[in-house]
Amino acid sequence: WPIFLFSFVVDTWRWSVLNGATGENNYNKYWWQLRCEVQGVSPPIGRTEDDFDPGSTYDIAADLQSM
């Protein structure tokens, strides 16, 4: 079940970026918004748009579908 929620976050974020709904200056903000709303997790330390946490996800970095 937890991997399904994470996969949902990954693909929701990816499609939002690809269809232009999420702009460059909101990539990280939207990533953590989804993680909080869907998975109930928050970043361990403060994050800004200078960080690119979605890029640390293999599925995003390798351009693989999660679901």
Secondary structure, 3 states (H helix, E strand, C coil): CHHHHHHHHHHHHHHHHHCCCCCHHHHHHHHHHHHHHHHCCCCCCCCCCCCCHHHHCHHHHCCCCCC
